Amino acid sequence: MGRKKMSDAALIRAYYEKHPDAKPKDVALKLNVNPSSVYIARSKMKQADEKWKVVTMHTTAKQVEAAKELFEVMQDPPADPVNHPPHYKTGGIETIDFIEAKGLNYRLGNVIKYITRSDHKGNRAEDLKKALWYLQREIEKA
């Protein structure tokens, strides 16, 4: 697999991390990017540095470390195919949460489940046929 291409801004930031005293024109030539992109990225980096300085001036080292830990905790957890499959979370809500919130029975819950995942598992027609099968059983019981 190939590496994901970095944006110009990411390239510029990475270059400045290794060469903090580089001149914008030299960076633009070295990275073959538009000089205005370098000036903009460098300006944003300086603004971020200033904001970080203000934050750290008013916080203790312990608070800064706690904030870093909190940020790491806030990152998305790795995919969990058993408890939280990605194809069940599409749209910002897990299918099971919707089914339970609406109080749907087994058959209708399966209708919703198969419909909502039909575009995300690879065999749309099969999942829609399963949804229809459960819906027909629900209609027969009505």
KEKOLLO-20962 format. One record per residue: x negated, z, y negated of N, C-alpha, C in turn. Coordinates in steps of 0.001 Angstrom, whole numbers, padded with zeros to 6 digits, always signed. Atoms other than C-alpha are relative to their C-alpha. Example, Ala and Ser with C-alpha at 12.3 -4.5 7.8 and 13.67 -1.06 7.14 Angstrom:
2
-000890+000000+001190-012300+007800+004500-000900+000000-001200 +000820-000060+001190-013670+007140+001060+000770+000730-001090 
# end
This chain:
142
-000832+000000+001189+000000+000000+000000-000871+000000-001246 +000754+000038+001238-001222-000792-003488+000338+001169-000900 -000245-001069+000956-001543+001702-006253+001000-000449-001041 -000960+000287+001048+001184+001878-008844-000765-000310-001283 +000685+000390+001220+000135+000135-012055+000269+001021-001100 -000126-000973+001085-000545+002515-014923+000433-000726-001273 -000384+000563+001284+001053+001888-018302-001215-000006-000925 +001096+000012+000970-001191+001083-021269-000243+001394-000556 +000142-001354+000567-000493+004539-022693-000714+000927+000983 +000647-000845-001010-001510+006209-019416-001476-000355+000130 +001401+000426-000048-004705+004133-019282-000778+000551-001191 +000650-000475+001230-005521+005074-022867-000238+001510+000080 +000155-001452-000118-004882+008784-022236-001114+000351+000985 +001023-000266-001008-007030+008713-019101-001397-000302-000548 +001301+000365+000565-009835+006974-020973-000460+001061-001006 +000348-001013+001009-009725+009480-023842-000335+001354+000630 +000362-001250-000676-009854+012387-021382-001469-000008+000406 +001401+000119-000405-013220+011091-020191-000925-000284-001178 +000804+000390+001169-014405+009793-023592+000718+000428-001281 -000800-000492+001132-012806+012018-026276-000460-000493-001367 +000506+000440+001304-015023+010669-029077+000025-001515-000182 -000015+001466+000079-014393+006965-028405+000810-000462-001198 -000691+000600+001149-013320+004820-031333+001154-000868+000521 -001159+000769-000473-009857+003203-031026-000299-001481+000253 +000295+001422-000190-011233-000332-031460-000788-000214+001294 +000795+000106-001224-013749+000252-028653+000881+000201+001242 -000906-000254-001116-011026+001644-026394+000859-001236+000259 -000836+001200-000138-008813-001396-027058-000774-001118+000683 +000830+001039-000619-011670-003752-026158-000291+000323+001459 +000371-000421-001354-012697-001776-023091+001171-000145+000969 -001178+000013-000876-009154-001552-021691+000819-001282-000101 -000722+001256+000227-008009-004962-022956+001473+000251-000325 -001351-000317+000455-004980-003495-024705+000090-000242-001500 -000236+000201+001426-003459-003973-028129-000535+001205-000773 +000527-001127+000773-005316-001873-030737+001089+000936-000531 -001067-000872+000508-001996-000614-032129+000470+000970+001087 -000367-000893-001104-001200+000825-028679-000966+001178+000075 +001004-001060-000036-004441+002794-028824+000260+000993-001123 -000256-000895+001137-003663+004185-032284+001244+000853+000244 -001242-000736-000264-000139+005165-031235-000232+001071+001069 +000255-000953-001089-001260+006797-027976-000881+001144-000473 +000919-001032+000499-004096+008644-029716+000738+000949-000951 -000780-000821+000920-001715+009856-032416+000907+000968+000761 -000874-000861-000805+000726+011187-029814-000797+001070+000731 +000846-000986-000667-002118+012883-027965-000383+001112-000972 +000368-001003+000999-003189+014626-031173+001193+000892-000338 -001199-000791+000270+000390+015705-031894+000252+000993+001134 -000197-000886-001155+000688+017128-028376-001026+001122-000010 +001042-001028+000076-002629+018937-028807+000352+001052-001042 -000373-000933+001063-001410+020481-032067+001155+000895+000439 -001133-000804-000480+001877+021593-030500-000477+001016+001027 +000516-000914-001013-000014+023111-027573-000767+001137-000657 +000742-001040+000702-002288+024981-029990+000944+001029-000601 -000982-000920+000593+000739+026453-031762+000605+000882+001085 -000578-000772-001101+002264+027502-028448-000983+001052+000491 +000970-000939-000543-000939+029088-027210-000409+001069-001004 +000319-001017+001010-001549+030903-030528+000974+001161+000080 -001049-001014+000007+001711+032782-030074+000332+000527+001392 -000244-000490-001348+001467+033455-026368-001290+000541+000595 +001174-000553-000677-000837+035422-024148-000411-000947+001113 +000484+000828-001104-002929+033819-021436+000916+000163+001215 -000894-000269-001128-000620+035461-018902+001308-000797-000136 -001234+000769+000234+002445+033813-020504-000231-001496+000221 +000327+001411-000189+000713+030427-020508-000045-000317+001488 +000081+000207-001446-000051+030758-016787+001392+000048+000627 -001365-000106-000522+003534+031836-016112+000781-001282-000310 -000677+001244+000377+004791+028755-017991-000453-001151+000887 +000507+001051-000884+002542+026508-015907+000621+000119+001385 -000607-000218-001313+003865+028080-012703+001465-000406-000015 -001405+000360+000119+007445+027641-013912+000155-001508+000003 -000063+001458+000042+006790+023979-014671-000173-000573+001398 +000219+000489-001357+005454+023470-011142+001226+000250+000871 -001191-000321-000779+008520+025181-009675+001143-000944-000350 -001087+000851+000459+010796+022926-011732-000116-001436+000496 +000159+001342-000513+009403+019777-010126+000962-000212+001162 -000894+000301-001104+011672+018006-007635-000659+000369+001321 +000568-000328-001311+011192+019348-004132-000175-001274+000815 +000169+001180-000838+009993+016942-001465+001302-000328+000723 -001212+000434-000696+012640+014933+000367+000203+000843+001258 -000353-000794-001171+014439+016921+003065+001087-000769+000750 -000974+000861-000668+016120+014498+005495+001058+000750+000804 -000979-000766-000777+017948+017303+007354+001002+000692-000918 -000885-000805+000844+019334+019596+004639+000485-000716-001259 -000368+000696+001240+019392+017289+001606-000480-001456+000039 +000439+001395-000088+019085+013612+002579+000164-000727-001334 -000072+000698+001284+018349+011360-000425+001269-000849-000142 -001187+000855+000092+021265+009042+000443+001288+000808-000184 -001160-000836+000274+023647+012000+000093-000018+000525-001437 +000131-000562+001341+022378+012950-003384+000135-001054-001096 -000122+001058+000990+022840+009597-005101+001170+000293-000929 -001048-000257+000976+024826+010006-008291-000027+001409-000553 +000180-001318+000582+023655+013535-008981+000741+001126+000689 -000713-001052-000727+025931+015406-006570-000074-000338+001488 +000020+000243-001435+025619+015840-002837+001429-000223+000480 -001315+000354-000534+028505+014354-000900+000731+001219+000541 -000630-001187-000580+029161+017638+000920+000598+000898-001082 -000512-000829+001103+029593+019452-002407+001300-000580-000543 -001223+000656+000466+032194+016891-003516+001136+000225+001003 -001017-000153-001044+034052+017056-000186+000558+001423-000003 -000451-001392+000010+034169+020862-000277+000771+000339-001276 -000686-000283+001266+035165+020953-003968+001425-000548+000022 -001337+000603-000073+038138+018694-003190+000822+000539+001164 -000727-000595-001125+039061+020648-000054+000456-001026+001023 -000400+001057-000923+039119+017543+002126-000193+000428+001455 +000119-000302-001422+039688+017781+005860-001115-000850+000617 +001098+000666-000713+037277+016442+008500+000068-001522-000139 -000123+001461+000033+038652+012894+008584-000241-000549-001401 +000186+000497+001369+038849+012431+004808-001421+000265-000498 +001396-000276+000352+035460+014074+004380-000919-001079+000534 +000810+001071-000562+033996+011483+006720+000227-001329-000712 -000257+001214+000777+035692+008683+004785-000907-000014-001231 +000829-000114+001209+033966+009903+001617-001477-000131+000356 +001407+000018-000409+030667+010440+003434-000458-001426+000296 +000432+001348-000380+030536+006946+004921+000058-000974-001178 -000072+000893+001170+031631+005247+001698-001167+000260-000946 +001029-000297+000999+029172+007070-000532-001405-000337+000468 +001353+000329-000468+026183+006397+001699-000149-001447+000440 +000027+001354-000546+027085+002822+002647-001035-000912-000659 +000990+000843+000688+024779+001271+000050-001418+000538+000094 +001311-000660+000040+021859+003573+000805-000652+000207+001361 +000574-000242-001326+021272+003600+004562-000411-001273+000720 +000468+001234-000602+020814-000057+005409+001027-000815+000754 -001011+000786-000707+023994-001070+007247+001359+000266-000641 -001197-000244+000813+026768-001205+004669+001286-000270+000776 -001224+000379-000713+029333-003000+006824+000355+001034+001072 -000256-000984-001049+028951-000511+009679+000549+001301-000588 -000489-001240+000611+029392+002503+007384+001412-000175-000557 -001354+000231+000523+032463+000951+005737+001023-000088+001137 -000893+000051-001163+033982+000240+009173+000273+001410+000529 -000182-001389-000428+033414+003892+010128+000950+000720-000956 -000892-000622+000988+035099+005001+006895+001435-000449+000245 -001341+000535-000264+038043+002739+007659+000588+000616+001266 -000456-000604-001257+038272+004133+011216+000547+001400-000249 -000461-001353+000319+038521+007702+009866+001241-000021-000883 -001166+000098+000881+041003+006642+007178+001243-000380+000804 -001141+000376-000843+043250+004958+009770+000477+001182+000843 -000378-001195-000764+043194+008140+011877+000741+000995-000886 -000697-000892+000941+044188+010155+008801+001412-000504-000281 -001333+000579+000267+047069+007772+008073+000922+000229+001200 -000799-000230-001207+048267+008080+011697+000500+001441+000090 -000356-001431-000060+048316+011901+011339+000931+000415-001137 -000809-000349+001178+050195+011822+008014+001483+000023+000286 
# end
